[in-house]
Amino acid sequence: MTISDALSNVGFGAGWSVVKAMPEPAARRLFNALADRTWKQQGRGVLQLRANLARVLDDDQLPHLDEVTHEGVRRYMRYWCEAFRLPAWSPERVNESFDLVRGRDLLDAAMADGRGAVMVIPHMGNWDLAGAWACQRYGTLVTVAERLKPEGLYDKFVSYRESLGMEVHPLGDPDVIRTLVRRLRDGKLVCLLADRDLSHTGVPVDFFGESASLPAGPAVLSMMTGAPMMPVALWHTPERVEGEIYPALTVPEGGTREERVARMTQEMADAFAAGIAAHPQDWHMMQRLWAADLEPGRLEAAR
């Protein structure tokens, strides 16, 4: 059973209508049950999450790989439960449910400077809740969304995120970089999920000791506009979602443009690795990421 199969049991449309109207304890029980069923089925998404976490955990944690993976599935389902209910939350509930425990002063200073900021986030915690919090604090947030199929599903996600105050642009749009540059020059906050190279034209990096590819776009935007590029880590606690903002990455001096982008992207990968290692059960990476997993032989074997 895949994560998509589990979520289809609820239905995305029903999620944003029925689930948000359920009593919260009942909604949490439902999504915990879906998580446990999904874990027991050991579908492709769960197996890939387990394989990814096996690269992330240290030697002391590896004997607990199954427990960490199971908890990871539960926290991913918690993300969906919260996402379906989030449009009905009051501003006060959003503020109570998210706390930037480290680095808030860095982001406040960057936004006060008027150059905007490029926030880069791995698939951790509840990035939509963090985005809703940021929209309340800074007025808006500009982001990019992967085009999902069917088109109606993509439209639902765009409408959902716009209802939280975000400005959403489709990944792959030929004007998306120019639009993000304009928003940064207007002093806006741009937030990008950046631990998957969806364009397949990214920058090779060392990630947990193995070769992977991450998107070049965040570093390019920072270099073009002077807006600071800041990695973020997010994680769940029993009561809320918490986050940490890392100091802005240094724009390298000297070398070609490609070399400077590569150095910044490697720094981004290193920051992501630190956040994921600290909170592995909150990293919801259920797709192939490392180059070794994308080799033709392994790709065919996984089908």
Number of C-alpha atoms within 10 A of each C-alpha: 15 17 19 11 13 16 17 13 11 15 15 17 13 13 19 19 15 15 24 20 13 12 9 14 8 11 20 17 13 16 24 19 14 21 24 15 14 24 23 12 13 14 14 16 21 25 18 20 21 23 18 22 25 20 15 23 21 11 9 7 12 15 12 12 17 14 14 21 26 20 18 26 29 22 25 26 25 22 23 18 22 21 21 22 20 21 19 16 14 10 12 9 12 20 18 13 18 24 17 18 11 14 15 15 11 16 22 13 12 21 18 12 12 15 19 26 29 29 23 22 23 26 20 27 28 25 23 18 24 20 21 25 26 22 18 15 12 14 13 20 24 22 22 21 16 13 17 13 9 8 9 10 14 16 14 15 17 20 15 18 23 17 14 22 19 24 17 16 19 16 16 14 11 9 11 15 18 11 14 22 20 13 19 25 17 12 18 23 26 25 25 18 20 22 20 19 18 14 11 10 11 17 20 17 21 17 20 17 9 11 13 23 23 27 22 21 17 26 23 21 22 23 19 12 18 16 27 26 28 25 27 25 28 25 23 21 12 5 9 16 21 20 23 17 23 21 15 18 18 15 16 15 9 8 9 10 12 11 14 19 24 22 18 23 27 20 17 29 22 17 23 25 19 15 24 23 18 14 20 22 26 29 26 25 22 20 16 17 19 20 12 14 17 13 10 10 10 11 12 9 7 11 6
